[in-house]
Structures are given as C-alpha cells and as structure tokens.
Amino acid sequence: MSEFFLELFSEEVPPKLQINARKKLLLDFKNFFQENNISIKGSTDAYSTPNRIIVYFSNISKEVFKKSQELKGPSVNSKQEALEGFLKSHDIKKSQVNTKLTEKGEFYFYKKPKQKLKTHDLLKKNIPIILDKINWNKSMKWGNNQMFWGRPLKSILAVFDDKKIEFNFYHLKASNSTYLDKDFEEKTKNFNNFKSYQSYFKSIKIILNHDKRKNFIINELNKISKKNYLFIDLKENLLDEITNIVEKPKIILCQFDKKFLNIPKEILIISMQNHQKYIPTFDKKKNLTNFFLTVSDSKDPKGYVKLGNERVIEARLSDAEFFWNRNKSQNLIKQLSDLKKINFFKGLGSYFDKTQRIKKLSSLISDELMISKEKIEIAASICKVDLKSDLVGEFPELQGIMGGYFANAQGFEKEVCQSISEHYLPIGLESKVPKNPYSISLSLSDKLDTLVGFFGLDLIPTGSRDPYALRRNAIALVRLIVENKISIKLRSIINYSLTLYKEQGFEFDITKVLKESNNFILERLKKYSKEKNIRLDIIESSMLSNDIDDVYKVYKKADVLNQNIKKEIGQDVVGIYKRSYNILNTEIIKSNLELSNSVDTGLFKNDFEKNLYKKIQEIKKYFIDLDKNDNFEDILKELLKFKQDVNSFFDNVKVNDENELIKKNRLELLNLLCKSFDNFFNFSKIEG
C-alpha cells in the first residue's frame, strides 16, 4: 500500500475559487480511484493555501487487476469505418476480434484479456485529464500558453509510492519539486513523501490544513481580544475568507481615530469587514470601539504592517465622514423628484413610481396594523431617497439603513426613521425580522409591490434560477407575517397593488398574477414550515382553500397539529376522520354515488345515528364562534369528543345497508362528519 499526493502551486488564488477547486479535485480523484477499482484503505483529504492546492490519499493499492471482459463492437454489416474505429479505440488488430450471432444480428466482439495495471501508470495517464476538468468560475490565460487556470499555474508536484509522477500538463512538467516561497520563486525543494512535505512547511510556520489554520486564527483572535478587554462578533463568511487569504497567520491589533466613532457604526463596520477584511471590536456594552484586528501573512516586528493598515482605514473613514456630513444635510423631501431618474426595473417604472405605489399600499396595511396613516405615508415616500446618496453608492449594503440615519438627522419622528432603516428586512431565513408595526407595514408593501411587478412581467423563477431573488422576497414576506402573528388579507392587498400598477399605465393579467402569486407564497410558506420542522403533509392539510388570505392562521394550525400529531389526542382525531373518510370514499367510488350534502333524519333507524348527527350539529355551532375558531388546541379537544359516538356508530351500524336510501343517508352522515372536521384541517392529506 502506498500514498499519493499532488500539489498545484500558482499565483494567489481568491478564496472562493480556491475552495471550489480543492473540493472538485478531491471528488474527482475519489471517483477516479473508484472507477478504476483502486483500493484506498487510508485517509483522503484536500488542503489549500492562497498559493497551493493539495490532495492526499494514503494506503492505496500499487496494482489493479482487471478481469477478462468481452466488448461488443459494430455489426458485421456496418461500414468498414465503424470496425476500424472499434479496433483503433481498443488498440487491437482485426485478427483479435471474432463474430457472434445475437438476437439483433451478427456483431464483432473482442475478448479483452485479464490485465494487471500499475496505479502509478494510471495516475500518470489520468492526472492531466482530471486537472483539465476543473471548472473555474473565473479563469486566466497568460503568456503564449494555452492553459486556462484560476491564476497562473507555476508548478505541479506529484508523488506516488515515494516516486515522482512525470507527466505533461500544457507547458508544465510534473515532478516532485515545489517552490518554497510564494514571493521569491527561486528556492525549490524535492519531496518524496507527504510526511516530509508537511514537516517542512510546519517548520516554516505555514499551516497547510485550512481547517487547522481557521482554528488557529479563531484562538489567536480570542486571545488578543480578551487580553485587551475587547469583544468580537466573528462572521463565518469573513472568517472563511480570511482563512483562505493567508498561510501563516499573525494577528495584529490596530486602531483608528476616535472621532470616526461619530459616524454611524454600520459604515465603520462595513468599511472594515467587507472592504478591508478587518475584524471590528466592541466593548462590554456592545458599543463599537476604535480598535480593530487584522490577520496578516507575515510578522510585524517593526510595526510597519500595523501602520499600513491604520493608514488605509484612516483614508477610507475620512471619505466616509465627508460623505456622511454632506449626505445627512441634503433634504430628503426635496430629493424625491430625483428618484424619477433612477430606474427600478424595465417595465416597472422608476423608483419614484415605486414609492408612490408602496405609499398607498402601506396606507392600506396601516388600517390592519392600526398605525398612523400620515407617518407611514411619509416613511414610504422617502424610503428610497438614500439610493442616490454618496454613501449608498459607496456602500450598497447600507440601503435603507442610511435612509433611517438621514431621516433621524433631519428630525423625522422615530417610527418613520426606524421603518425606513428596517424596510429591507428580513433578508432570507436567518436575518432579523422587524417588530415595529411601521417597519412591518413598509417592508410588506415594498416586497408585495416587487412580487406583483415581476409576476406581472412573467418573470417567475424557474428551477433553481431566481435572478431577481423573488423566493427570498416571498420567504421574507412569510416571516414578517408569521413571526409577528399578523392576520392580513394578502389577496386583497395584491389585488390593490395590481390596481396601482394599472393607474400608472402598467397592464398586467390580473387573474394570472393573483393565481401565480398565491401559489408562489404558499410554496414559500411550505419551505418556511419545513425549516421549522413541520411535516409537509400537515402544512398542506392546513391549506384548506389554498389561499393566502391568512398565512399566519394556516401556519398556526399546522404548528398546533404538528406538536400533537404523535400524541394520543392527535392520533385519535386523525383516526376518527380517516375511519370515516376511508369508508365514505370507498363506497362513493364503488357505487358511483353523488351525495347531496344533506341528511334525512327521518331515515335514522337507531340512536347511534341520532347521537352522531347531534354531535355534528354541536360542532357546527362551535365553529360559528370566531374567537373559538382561532383556538386550535381547543378545537382538537372538541374534535376528540367525536370518538365515542363515531366508534359506537361503526360498532353498531351497518353503513352498507341493503336499503339503498338508508345506505346513502348513512354515507351522507359520514360526509357531514368529514366536512365538520375539514373546517379545521383536511385530514385526508395526513399520512399514516
């Protein structure tokens, strides 16, 4: 058993390309070994640094034994070219083939003898093929070479069984040698095994394993921040990016002038995190400090790296301070007309048009949420003005947030400012959900307007493609409603939104948009419910009319049944319904009956029928009470009260009576029972 490792040394590969490449290489090599029946009894892994992508396999068989195999060739009646192609593809002569009669006629066959192949030879032949399969999202071509790679590839190290694997890959020739320094490509070193390779780079403080490098960075960040009484909020995406842009990480504590803390903290944080890959720090009260951490790829004994980073952030924050002071004083109301120059989307007008629509939508929603029409209309009018500011131009991530700050600086009421800053939220399944009713109203209006507009243009997401993030938009809409426990008639609001588009001269197919948006939002509700561990059959059974007029009610019902489905009460209620429904459905299909949805009490022959009918009438009265209709735990208890009467009915009454009138009447009774249950849930959809 032997080991195999491969190193690809290149100029610095960006994190995303680097991660994708190492994952793809590992998978492709695993598939190669499997397809060629090469045994692997040891570990398999892939590592990367900015300049090196490495794959490693241990305890690999040195030889592969392939059984004799009969290969079918072309028909004997085929053209000569077909036979020649078959011979060429298998590197054989015509004398080595024979003919055989099959059900489909006479064909040429070649019996491939047993083979003993060396793993080394298979790797030599196939590594170039595997490397050529890497699909870079962005690639480069350099010099006069024909190779396309993520970044210029400088060397290939390939070793199997302590011996180098020599092969050509475009202009490069593989060997057991690699460059030692990414900045000075002069020193090289030969390696014949992975242990010596690892040991050497460990000795010069390079951490090849990206997972170990990540943990090292986390520990060092925590150590330094704790030492200086600072706190960090380390984002996973930022950590992954930092991990993959260094190979021998050093943590450096830097600072900027305290005067910049007067700028909105979001500007500072985004400047540091998104633009410079710095880690902001906070005090124990979660206030932003003027200290930040950076991860360097070299030591800084003289403080030059620290000074350089401080100068960089100083320049960026000075620009941000200038834009902040200029933008915050620019009157938001006076800038409204400027939104006419900013296109929202082709076919949906400008951002000025959009704000006029969401102004009226949020005004309508304000009635449902019992908030001030005047305040929400002001917020809706100016919520997009920050799009033309220098700060949002520089930091697009701050849309809405900066609008809230500008509004606050200009003396608008607190609710107006907050709703503007939060109206893009939530973004997907994980982000914060606004709780302020003004924020909820504005966010709902904005998202509904977008959905209706894009559906009106027939730009509905298909398959995995969703270029306009409409699924995320609808998920956010569902979260706003469900997590704030809002009962709101979405169908009416969507209808009104269509009217607003029409008033602006945009003609949409109203029926089509209503239907498609209804189904789309319900599908997102299913996805959201699944994330909350609610069974799919349960959420579907709660969608009685497949309508979006009360998304929260649909979710709440599903949640209650999901919590009780495995309990005795849930099992009994579903059992009562299923027993009745199955008999009813079987007889309707068998006898081809059409029910009239009416029961003739004069045809009752016993008290069991009468008692069941009486119980149905009682539950009907229960459902008339709207307050009780929303207490789903109590509804389950009410439905459970059917248990004794239903069991007594089936134990003592023959549904399939010889008298057709009596039989039909008893089926009508069961139908009435099922419909009473359907007022709460469509239990027929419940599995099991």
N, C-alpha and C positions, 0 to 999 in steps of 0.2 A: 504494500500500500504506500502511496506517495502523496505529496501535496502539490497543489498548483496555485500560483498567484500571478496576478497581472497588474501592472501599474501603468497608467497613462498620464504622462507629465505634460502639462500645457501652460500657456499663459493663464492668468487668473480667470476662472470660470465663475460667473454670477451664481448666487445661491440656488435659485430655482432650477436653472439648467443643470447645476451640479447634482442636486438631489434627484432629479428625474433620471439623469444619466446613470448614476450608481444603482438605482433601483432597477432600471431597464437592463443593465449589464448583468446584474445578479440573476434576474429572472431568465434572461436569455441563455446564460451558461447552465443554469439548472435544467432548463428544457433540453439543451444540447446533450448533457450527460444522460438524461433520462431517455431521450430518443435513441441514443447510441448504446444503451444498456451498460453504461459505465457506472460501476458501483461507487457510491460515496457513503462511507461509514463514519465520517468525522464531521467537523463543523463547516459551515458555509457562511460567508459574510461579505459585505461590501462597505468600504470606508471612503471618505473623501476629505480633502483639504481644498483650499482655493485652487491649488495647482496640481493636485494628484487625485486620481480616481483609482481605487484599488478593489479588486475582487480576490477572494481567498477561499480555497477548498482543501480540506485535509482528508487523509485516508481514502485516496482514490485508487481504484484498481489500475495496474500498469498495462494490462492487456484485456482485450474484449474478444470473446468467442462468439461468432455468428453462425447460426445453424444453416444447413443447406436450404436453399429456397428456390422454388420454381416460379419463374417470371413469365407472364403471358405477353406475347408480342402481337404484331398485327396479323390480320387474316392472310392466308396464303394467296387470296385473290386480290390483295391490295397492290398498289403500285410499288415498284421496286424501291422508290424513295423512302417509303414507310419502313421497309425492312432495313434499309441502310441506316436510317435514323435510330432504329432499335439497337442495331449492332454497335453503332458509334456510342450511344448513350451508356452502354454497359462495357465498352472497350473489349469486344469479343469478335470472333470470326464467324462466318456463315456455317462452317463445319461444326461449330459448337452448339448449334440450335437444331431442334427436331420439330416435327409437326405432330399435332394431336387433334383428333376429331372431338368436338364438343357439341353441345345442344345447339349452339349458334353457328356451327360450321367448323371448318378446319383452320387452326391457328398455329403460328410459330411459338415455341416455348424454349426457354433457356433455363437449365438447372444450374443455379449458382452454387458452387461447392462451399463446404464449410470454410470459414475464414478465422484466422487469428490475427487481430489487428492490435497495433500498439497505440495506447492512449496518446502518447507523445505525437505520433504521426497524425492522428485525428485532430488534435488540438492545432498543430501546425497548419493543417489544411483549413480548418473551420474558424479560427480566431478572426482572420480578416473579414470573413463573411458576417460574423456576429458583430464586429465593430462597425461594419458598414450599415447595419440595421438600426443603429441609434438614431432616433428621430428627434433632432434638436428643434425646439420651438423657434430659436433664432440661431443661425449658423454663420460662419465666416469662411471666406476663401482668401488665401494670401499668397503672395509671390506668383510664381508660374505654376504652382501646384494645382492639381485637380480636386484635391480633397476639400470637403466642406465639414467643418467641425465647430463646436460651440465657441472655442477660442483656439488660436494657433497651437497645434499639437507638436511638441518638441521631441519626445522620445517615448518608446514603448519597451517596458521591461516585462519579460515573460519567462517564467521558470516552472519546470515540471520535473519532479524526481531529482532535484538538485542540479538539473542541467537546463541551460538556456534553450528556449524555443526560437529558432530563427525563421522568420518569415517576412515578407514584404507587405507593407500596407501603404499604398500610394508611394510617396517619396521616402518613407521611413523604413528602416530595417530594424526589426525587433532584436533585442539582446538581453543580457542580464545586467545591464548598466542603467543608471539613472543620474540625473542632476541632483546635487546636494543642496544647492542654494537657489531659490527662485529668482533672486535679484542678480546673481552673478553666475551665469551659465558656463562656468569654466571647470569647476570641480565636479568630477563624476566618481561613482563607486560601483563596483560589481557586487551582486548578491546572489547566492545560490540557494538560500532558503529563507523562509518567511521570518523565522526567529531572529536571525541576524539582521534582517531588514528592519524589523520592529525595534530591536535593541538599539540599533544605531540612531534612529530618529528620536527615540526616547532619550538617548544620551544628549542630544542637542535640543531638548525641550519641545520638540514637535509632537503634538498629540494627533496621531493619525485617525484614531477612532472618534468620529464626530459625536457619538453619544457620551463618551468619556470627556470629550472637550466641552460639551454642553454642561455636564455636571460640574466640571471644574470651574467654569465661568459662574454658574449659579452660586457655588460655595464661596468663591472669592468676592462676588458682589455682596453677598450677605455678610461676609466677614468685615469688609471695609465699611459698609453702611452701618453695621452695628457698632463698630469702633468709633464712628463719628456721630452716633446718635441720630442717624437718618433712617428713613423708611423708603422702600422702593415698591412700585407696583409693576412687576415684570410681565409684559405681554408676551405670550407664547410666540406669536409671529415675529416679533422683534428679536427675541432670544434665538430663534431658529436662524434668522438672517445673520445675526452677529456671529453665531457659531460657525457658519459656513463662509465667513469672510476673513477668518483668522486661523492660524495653525498652531501658534504658540502664544496664547492669550495672556495679556497683562492688563490688570485693571488700574485705571488712573482716575483719581478724584480731581475734578476741575470745578471752577466757579465762574459766574458772570456777575456783572454789576447789579447790586440790589435794586437800582432804580427801575430795572426792567420788570420787576415784580408788580409794578403798577399797570402793566399791560394785562389784558385778560389771559388767565392761565392757560386756556386752550391753545392760544397762539404759541406760547412758550413751549408747551408740551409737544405740539405737532412739529414745531421747528426742530426740537431736539430729537424726538423719536423718528418721525417719518423722513426728515430731510438729512439728519446727521447721524442717525443710529446711536444717539446718546440715550442714557437712562436717567430720567428726571428723579429727583429725590423730594421727600416730603418730611415735615416734622410730625410729632406725635399727634397733633390735632388735624393732620391730613392737609395742612397748608403747603403749597409748593415752596421750596427753598431755592436759593440761588446757587446751590451745588448740583453738579451732575456727574455721572460716571460714564467713562468711555472705555471700550475694550480695544487695546492696541495690539499689534502683532510684533512688538519689539519692546525691549526695556527702555526706560527713560531716566537714566541716572542724572542727567543734567537738566531735566525738566523741559526740554525742547518740544516734546510731543504734547505735553500738558499746555504749554504756552500757545502752541499752534492751534489746538482745539479751542482754547479760550478766545483766541483772536477770530476764529471762524464764527463761533456762536455770537460773539460781540457784534460782528458785521451784520449777521442775519437779524439779530434782535434790534439793532439800530434801524434797519429798514422797516421792520415790523412796527416799531414805535412810531416812526414817521407816518406810515400808512394809517395806523390806529388814530393818531391825533388828527390827521386830515379827514378820514372817513367818518369818525364819530360826530363831527360837527356839520356834516352835509345833510341838510333837511330831507328826511325820508319822504314826506308828503310831496315836496317839490320834485322829487326824483321819479315819482310814479310814472309820468309820461315817458320817461326814458326806457321803461320796460317794453314799450312798443317796438323798440329797435332790437330786442333780444327774442329770437325765435324759440318757442317752446318745442314744437315739432312740426315738420312739414304736414300740413293738412289739419293742424290743431291750433293754428294761430300763434300769437306772441305770448310772452309771459304776462303782459298786461291783460290780454284776453283771459288767460287762465285765472289771474287774481280776481277778475270780475265774476267769473263763474264760481270760484270757491268762496267768494264773499257771500253770494246768495245761497250756496249750499250750506255753509256754516251757519248762516242766519236761520235756515230751516231746521238744522240739527239743534240749534240753541233752544228751540222750543222743547225738544225731547229732554235736554240736559238741564233745562231751567236756569240758563245763564243770560247775561245781558247781551241783547242783540247788538247794541251800539259798540260795546267793547270788542266782540268777536268780529264784527264787520270792519272795524279799524285794523285789527290784527291781520285779517285776511287781505286787506288792501295793500299793506306794506310788507307782507311776509317774504316777498321775493326781491325786494329792493336791494338787499345786500349782494345779490348776484353781480351787480355792476361795480361793486367796491374793489379797491386795490387788494384788500386783504383776502377776499374770497377768490380773486383772480390768482393770488399767490398760494393760497391755502384752500383749495376747493372743498376739503374735508370739513371746513367751518361754515358751510352753508346753513343758514338758519341760526346757528349759534351766534354768529357775528350780528345778524339782524336783531337778535334779542339784546345784545350789548348796545348796539346803536340806538335802539328804541329806549333803553333804560337811560342812556346818556342824554337823550333828548326829552326826558321827563314823561314818557308814556306810563300808564298805570302798570302795576306789577303783573296782573293777569295777561295783559297784552304782550308784554316783554317775554314772559315765560312761554306763552303759547307759540310765539314766533321762534324762539330758540329750540322748542321741542317738536315742531310740526313735521319734521322729517322722521321722527321716531315712531315706532321701533323699526330697526333695520334688520329684518330677518327674525330668526327664532331665539337668538340669545340676547339681543340688546335690551336696554331699559325701555319699559312701557310707561308713557306719560300717565299721571294720575289726576292732574289738574283738568277739570271739565273743559276749560277753554282750549287747552292743548289737545285734548281728545277731539273736540269739535273740529279744530283746524286741521289736525292730522287726518281725520276721517275724510274730510272734504277734499283735501289735496289728493289723497290716494284714490278715492272714488272717481274724481274727475279724470285722473290719469288712466285708470282702468277702463272707464267708459269711452274715453277718447281713442285709446289704442284698439279696443274691441270694435269701435265704430269704423276704424280703418282696416279691420280684419287682420290685425297684427297679433293674432293669438299664438302663444308659444306652442311649438310642436316638438314632440320627442324630448330630447334633453336640451334643445336650444331654447334660450329665453333671453335674447339680446337686450331687451328693454326691462329686464328684471321684474316682470309682471307677477310671477309666482311669489317673489319676495314681497312685493307690494301687497298682494292679497293675504299672505300669511300675516303681515303686519296689521292689516285691517281686522283679521280674525282675532289677533291677540289684543288689539285695542278694545274690542267689544267683549270678549270672553273674560279677560283678566281685570276689566273694570266693571264686569257684571252689568252690562248695559243691554236693555231691551230696546231695539231700534228697528224700524221698518225699512230695511235696506232696499227692498224692491221699489218703494215709493220714492226714495232718495235717488236711486239710479234713474228712475223714470223722469224725475225733475232735472237731473243732470243732462239727460238727453234733450230735454226741452231747452235748457240753457245753451247747449251747443247749437240747436236749431235756430235760436234767436240771434246767434252770431253768424248764421249763414252756413253752418256745417250740417249737412243732411246725412243721417245715419238710418240704417234699418232698425227701427225701434224694437220690433218683435225679436229679431235675431240677436241683438245686443243684450236684451233682457234675459233671454234663454241662456246664451253662452256665458254671460257674467254670473248668472245664478249657478250654473253647473261648475264654473271655474272656482267660485268662492267656496262652494260645498266641498270640492275636491281638496282645497287647502285646509278646510276645517277637518277633513278626514286625516290629512297629514299631521296637522297640529295635535289632534286627538291621539294619533298613534305615538307621537313623541311623548305624550302624557300617559302612555301605556294603557290606553283604552282600546279594547278589541274592535277590529274593523266591523265585524258583524253587528256589534252593539251600536256603534255610531251610525251605521247605515239604517238600523232599525229605528233609531230615534228621528230620522228624517222622514216623518210621516208623509208630508206633501211635497218633499224635495224642494222646499222653498227656503229662501234666505231671510224671510221677514222677522225671524227671531233666532239668530245664530246662537246667542247665549243660552236660550231655552233648550235648543237642540243639544248643545254641549252639556248643559247641566243635567238633563235627563240621562244622557249617555253615561255621564260620570257616576250618577247615583246607581244605575243598574250595574255598571262595571264593578263598583265596590261591593255589590250584593249578589252578583251572579253565581258565585261559588258558595255563598251562604245558603242556609236552609230556605230562607224566605225567597231568594232569587230562584233557586231550583224548583220550589213548589209553584211559584207564579208562572214560570215558563212551562212547567209540566202541565198545569191546568189548561193553559192555552193550547199547547201542542197536542194534547189528547183530543181536545175538541176539534181543532183545526184539521188534524190528520183524517179523522173520521168524516168530517164535513167535506173536505177536498176530495177524498177517495170516492164518496158517493156521488158527488156532483159530476166528476169525470166519468165514472162507471155508468151512471144513469142519464148523463147528458141533461142534467136538471138546470133550469133557470129559476133562481129564487126571486121572490117579490119583495124581500126585506120587510115582511110583515108576518106577525104571529097571530093565529086564530086561537084565542084562549078557550073557545068553545070546544076545541078538538082535544083538549087535555084529558087524559084518562086517569091520572093519578096525582098524588100530592108532590111527587118528585119533580114533575114538570112544572107544577104551580110554584113550588118553592124556588126553583131555578129562575123562573120568569120574574118572580117577586124580587129576587136578589139583583137581577139585571136592572129593574126599574129603580132600585135604590141607588145603584152605582151611577145611573144616568143623572139622578138628582145631584149626586156628589160632584159630578163633572161640570154642572151648571155654575157652581160656585167658583168664580175666577181666582179668588185668593187661595182656595184649596187646590186649584189646578196647578199651582206652581210649587206645591209642597210634595216633591216626588217621593220622598221617603214615606210620607203618609199614604200616598197613592198606592205604593207597593203593598202596604199593610191592608188597605181596603180591598185590593185585588185578591189578596191571600184569603179573605173571608169567603171567597167562592169555593174554596177547597172542599168543604164538607158537602155542599149542595151538588157540586159537579160530580164528586165521587159517588154520592148516593144516586144521582141520576143515571150514571153509567152502570152502576151495580144492579139497578132495579128496572131500568127502562130499555126496551129493545128499540133502538133507533130505526133499524131496517125492518119496520113493521110491514106485515102483509098488505095492510090497507095503505094504498099509495098516498091518500090525503094525509093520514096520520104520519106516515114516514116523512113526507115533505114538510109538514108542520114542525116536526121534531128537528129536522135539518135547519129550518128557518130559526128555531130557537137557538141552536148551536151557532148559527151565523150571527144572530143578535149578540150572543155572548162574546164571540170573537171581535165583533165591531166595538163592543164596550171596552175590551182590552186595547184595541187599536187606537182608542182615544189617547192612550198613554204611549204605547210602543207598538210597532209592527213586529210582534214576537215571532212571526213566521220566518223572519230573516235570521233569528238566533240559531247558531249552530249547536248541534248536540241535543 
